[in-house]
């Protein structure tokens, strides 16, 4: 050992470092399952995709579905509502988005959104005919007074974002797959 | 025992902290610098293994409680849900179930170590009694936990063991109904068992803290049974014994992991995969392997003694078999601690170990014919060892001469080895 230069790593140094490395990897591998168990389990994931049948929804009618435990607002919009939504200039909006960006081309009458206010998570009113619909004839969140228009865009109040559009696609004209 | 630390905080923040709460000093004294006899062997490593297994049980148990439902309609399914759906649930549930067995395996080695080396003798009686209390708490906890999956064995195990209390004269039935919260084991029973199963491990942890406190007053025993006399007899706990313990922990986890990954159910009973049914008892009720010796002793008493009927007698014998350990320090009065220096004690001790294993085997057999006779013989020897053999040996046995000190015993061994080498070397030269 006396002949060993100080900076020269010894066989023992190598063993220390490799042992520590293997130990760290092992510890991490052992701890990961203890953490990952809190993530959504297989039964939760199995319900992460739903199919919604739209055939019974009349023009001007709204229906709420449940997807991943959250309300999904599906509205069969009238021609007048679509026109109003399209006519709004972008600069009038808090979170500017055109009506075309809120729907799927060819299915403009169907508005599909997560029915949770982007402010603090309440469920806005406006699904039932006699609900308050706010100043823009869409949805109104009673918790802190956010007004959404007929495309679900935030127009007035404390919410920062438009109502979220979930990932969805049309399986046929009257069947959508959400998730 | 509080002056063996060389902790001298130089950093002003550490110094300030040390004067107000000497936490670092305490850890250094008790977890690192603690003077430990330099001759303790591998039988002394189970304490560390047990501490780790307790942590594993508590961590996996808290996780299982996040997914388990203590309700008779959902309990069985929720355990299956954990094993099939929860991420890594199969491994976490398996670790907890196998962990109970590994816990008892380690505790039995730990206890037999104590019995052989006389760890219960003065001045360590409180240390030993605290250990017996931990053992009792472990048995209660494992029994409560075994009820939770609500399978057939869970249900009938809970029924049979709670029925033990009905053996108490006069107040037996009211106590039984009080414990169960009903006329039979049912939803109230499951709910309270779950609550207590969550509570007891923390009480165990608290008693473990007292156990270690009681250990650190006289310090560790050692294979010679001769107390530490000078600094030459000891080495610091860290790194010498932390590393030795860590090595054993790694080795211990190999079979542990094998069970968890490849045979999580091998230590359990297939009947527990049948949902609990209060109308049908399984053909053959058997407790978990670690409770079998005591179960065998319960069943061995099938006769009345005076006014004590067989049922009460069995219960007294079963509880007595553990409670007798509490008074062991006053039954074995031999001044020599270590079995290494007790020529007459040794064969009786090893017979006691074999007898314990035989009772374990008998506990799993049907209560008929030769098995009953052997159970009676085994029970008799179990109690005879404590009540007759040890007190008599203390009077008549002439122990071998003890070494003057731990370091001397080590030097003697080396000299003997060296002498042997010279002898062999000499023969080679001829």
Interface residues (C-beta under 8 A of the other chain):
Chain A: X32 X33 X34 X36 X37 X38 X39 X41 X42 X43
Chain B: X59 X60 X63 X66 X67 X81 X84 X85 X86 X87 X88 X89 X91 X92
